[in-house]
């Protein structure tokens, strides 16, 4: 899912940014440059889930998914 760009706090700059995005002049505000460490971590994060899924056998993946579903859809605690 693409991230929504952050908009400037100044109303005039925000209006210009929205107008630029609406007319297609600019798809997003200036992109920030990532450090070398951030780039390295991003590459690992992009391939991590797929590589882990390939490395696990079917039974282990199934038990992990079962436990995650149980925790997600199980009884809620602390919201009474």
Secondary structure, DSSP 8 states (H G I E B T S, - for coil): --------SSHHHHHHHHHHHHHTS-SSS------HHHHHHHHHHHHHHHHHHHHS-HHHHHHHHHHHHHHHHS---S--
